[in-house]
Amino acid sequence: MRYYGALEAGGTKMVLAVFDENGTLTDRAVYPTLTPAETVPRMTEYFGRFALAALGIGSFGPLDLNPASPTYGYITATPKLAWRNYPLLSAFRQALKVPVGFDTDVNAAALAEARLGAARGLDNCLYVTIGTGVGGGLVIHGKPVHGLIHPEIGHVKVLVSPDDPMPEGNCPYHGTCLEGMAAGPAIEKRWGVPGYQLPPEHPAWALESEYLAQLCANAMCTFSPEKIILGGGVMQQAFLFPMIREKTCALLNGYLCHPAIDNGLADYIVPPGLGTASGMTGAYLLAREAEE
């Protein structure tokens, strides 16, 4: 039996897992994201207990994903200062001496959803996580999109609602980008409590669905994905989905014509098919690709 490591590297916690060659989870561990000096040795020690064939990493970013770059595999301009310009990929390659697949956490999740989840059987999809931050992974022709860097869906600008009591936004880089208006910390800063404490009828959710509908409408007009998948902690409020679909249709105003739109986007803007396991499953798939 061959075994594969998977790392979902988040800004708050690191989730580590080992899968067998059939894709069955055989072991799992979670460590807090402290400094690299504190966190990385614990993770390499954990994976070192297993005779891994390969490791896959889906990491918070931004990342340098260009193999020709001298800083390939680095975490770059992250607001987590201890991790800025950290060579995450090479740290694991050197410690474990196995092939390592490497991508953003949201690209990994998008890959998993495209192959095994809500977009299975489709050629392309967009996966967006809305939680502590907002990030998006785009799969086109079955492959995660890499370009100059990688998509930064969370930092696209949105039109600020006149009803927003926090019109300045909450992103330290861009103020009123999607992350600055719709991520969990933005919700908490605007209303004084975490989103999960707010009832469905609270005005927070009309505002949240407005910003996320802008994202969906813009994505449909630019990337034209065959499915938009919205995950992350904020989207655990399942009542948001019909609100987002309705407002997306209103923004499109009849311009795009397709059966998926004609039915009110009920099967188009959807939660992850893999639930909370999208990122970890994607990291496992990255490990399998690295071995191949």
WOJOUR-V940303 format. One record per residue. RES is the residue in one letter. D_LAST is the distance of its C-alpha to the last C-alpha in Angstrom with 2 decimals. Layout:
# WOJOUR-V940303
RES	D_LAST
RES	D_LAST
This chain:
# WOJOUR-V940303
M	16.28
R	13.17
Y	13.80
Y	12.31
G	14.58
A	15.63
L	18.27
E	20.50
A	22.55
G	25.88
G	29.09
T	31.01
K	28.66
M	25.26
V	23.71
L	21.29
A	19.70
V	17.69
F	16.11
D	15.47
E	12.78
N	15.25
G	15.38
T	18.76
L	20.08
T	21.37
D	22.70
R	23.69
A	25.70
V	27.35
Y	28.76
P	31.00
T	29.87
L	32.30
T	31.91
P	28.75
A	30.74
E	31.51
T	28.36
V	25.36
P	26.57
R	27.04
M	23.49
T	21.92
E	24.40
Y	23.41
F	19.67
G	20.72
R	22.42
F	19.26
A	16.92
L	13.82
A	10.31
A	9.48
L	11.83
G	12.23
I	15.51
G	17.63
S	20.75
F	24.24
G	25.02
P	25.76
L	22.65
D	21.82
L	18.51
N	19.04
P	16.79
A	19.84
S	22.20
P	23.72
T	23.46
Y	19.85
G	18.90
Y	22.59
I	24.54
T	27.32
A	30.54
T	30.41
P	33.86
K	32.80
L	34.27
A	32.96
W	29.36
R	30.18
N	28.31
Y	26.33
P	23.08
L	21.13
L	17.61
S	18.88
A	20.93
F	18.04
R	15.99
Q	19.21
A	20.26
L	17.24
K	15.49
V	11.96
P	9.13
V	10.77
G	10.24
F	13.75
D	16.04
T	19.53
D	20.48
V	21.80
N	18.83
A	16.78
A	19.68
A	19.92
L	16.34
A	17.15
E	20.47
A	19.19
R	16.85
L	18.86
G	22.11
A	25.12
A	23.49
R	21.48
G	21.89
L	22.91
D	21.56
N	22.37
C	23.87
L	25.24
Y	24.91
V	27.59
T	28.41
I	32.06
G	32.86
T	33.66
G	32.34
V	31.14
G	27.66
G	25.86
G	22.39
L	22.28
V	19.74
I	20.54
H	19.03
G	16.43
K	15.20
P	16.88
V	19.51
H	19.62
G	22.68
L	25.13
I	23.88
H	22.93
P	25.28
E	28.03
I	29.55
G	31.62
H	33.58
V	34.86
K	38.66
V	40.53
L	44.20
V	46.08
S	48.12
P	51.87
D	51.88
D	49.49
P	51.36
M	48.72
P	48.56
E	47.35
G	43.94
N	42.04
C	39.22
P	40.00
Y	38.41
H	39.49
G	42.03
T	41.95
C	38.29
L	36.70
E	35.63
G	39.14
M	40.76
A	38.59
A	36.52
G	37.83
P	39.67
A	41.38
I	42.64
E	43.96
K	45.60
R	47.25
W	48.66
G	48.99
V	46.92
P	43.28
G	42.42
Y	42.06
Q	45.76
L	46.90
P	48.11
P	46.82
E	50.06
H	49.76
P	49.72
A	46.51
W	44.51
A	46.22
L	45.33
E	41.72
S	41.24
E	42.85
Y	40.35
L	37.32
A	38.82
Q	39.01
L	35.28
C	34.59
A	37.07
N	35.79
A	32.16
M	33.37
C	35.27
T	32.60
F	29.06
S	30.36
P	27.64
E	27.85
K	27.95
I	28.94
I	27.91
L	30.01
G	29.13
G	30.18
G	33.34
V	35.84
M	34.60
Q	35.45
Q	38.84
A	38.17
F	41.46
L	39.98
F	37.96
P	41.02
M	42.62
I	39.67
R	39.47
E	43.21
K	43.29
T	40.32
C	42.24
A	45.32
L	43.61
L	42.25
N	45.84
G	45.07
Y	43.30
L	39.94
C	40.41
H	37.91
P	38.31
A	35.94
I	38.51
D	41.55
N	40.97
G	41.06
L	37.29
A	37.30
D	33.91
Y	32.57
I	32.95
V	31.58
P	30.40
P	26.79
G	25.91
L	24.03
G	27.00
T	26.43
A	22.93
S	21.22
G	20.15
M	18.90
T	16.98
G	15.40
A	14.45
Y	12.75
L	10.75
L	9.90
A	8.74
R	6.40
E	5.08
A	5.45
E	3.80
E	0.00
